[in-house]
Amino acid sequence: MPKEKARAKPDALSLESEASLLAKVTQVAELYGWKLYHTWRSNHSEAGFPDLVLAKDGRLIFAELKRDDKGPDLNQQEWLSELGQVSAVEVYLWRPRDWDAIERTLRSRDG
């Protein structure tokens, strides 16, 4: 199952879009030297595959991005669960309210 890091208490429900979160995560990942893959047009891809694949220094991350008020669908849950069983892979469900944990994860050397 994906790691859900401790969340900061939101002052109000954040409705930041997934596109906005993707842009922020991409910017920080590039800043810290991660290789990043995102499927821009997923209509011919396997349903539910995570939004991002990141690799750096022997680490591999799969991350599903969601708005604070949305959850993963069944296909996404299945992918996250299956990938989360692989011992050498980090799997996350990231939301805007997780920003501090996202940044720490991308900044750190060992997850």
N, C-alpha and C positions, 0 to 999 in steps of 0.2 A: 504494500500500500504506500502511496506517496507520503513523504514527510511533509507535515504541515507545521511550520515553525510557529513559535509563540507570536501572537498578534498583538499589536498595540491597540488600545481601546480607541475605536473611531469616535470622533466628536459627533458626527452625523454619518448616516449611511452614504458611503462614497459611490457615486455612479460613474466613476471614470471608466471610459470605454476600454475594451480589450485592445483596440488599435492604439490608443494612447499609452497603455501599459506596455504594449509591444515596443513602441518607439523608445520609451524610457529604458526598458530592459536592454534593447539593442544598443543604445548609446553607452550604457554603463558596461555592457559586455565587451564592446569594442575598446572602450577606455582601458579595461583591464587585460586586453589581449586575447580574449576568447575567440575561437572559430565558432561561427553561429550559422545554423541552417533553419530557415522558416519556409514552409511551402506556401507560396502566395496564392495559388489556385488549387484548392484541394478537391475540386469536383471529380477528379479522376484518381484520387488517392484513397487508401484504406480509411474507412470511416473511424473517427475517434483518435487517430494518431496525434500525439502531442504537438503543440504549436511550435515548440523550439527544441532544437538539439544543439548543445553547446559542448565544446571540447577544449581542454587546455591542460598541459602538464600531466597527462595521464588520467585526468578526470573526465567523466562523461556525464552530462546532465540532460535529462528529458524534462521539459517543463510545459505544463498546460496552463494557459492564462485565462482567467475568468474575472468578470466584474464582481464587485463585492456582493451583489444581490443575485448572482447566478451560480449554479453548480454545474459540474460536468454531467454530460448525458451518459447513458448506459455504455455506449461504445467507448467513450473517453475513460470512464471508470474502469472498464475491462483492460484497456491498454495500460493505464497507470498501474493497475494491480499487477498485471503480468510483468511489466518492466520493473516494478518495485521489488520483485522476487529475485532479480539478478543482483548478485552480491557486489559487483564492481560498478554499479550504476547508481547515480543519484536521481531520484524522481521527485518532482515537486508539483504541487497545485498552487500557483501564485496568484494572488489578488492584489489590488492596489493597497489594501490595508497592510499587506505584508512587506511593504517597500523596504523598511529597515533590514529585515531578514534577507530579502533578495539581494540588496547591496552588500551585506556582510558575506553572503554565500559567494558572490562573484568576486569579491575582493580577497577572500581567504584562499590559502593554498591547499587546504585539506578538507573543505566542506564543513 
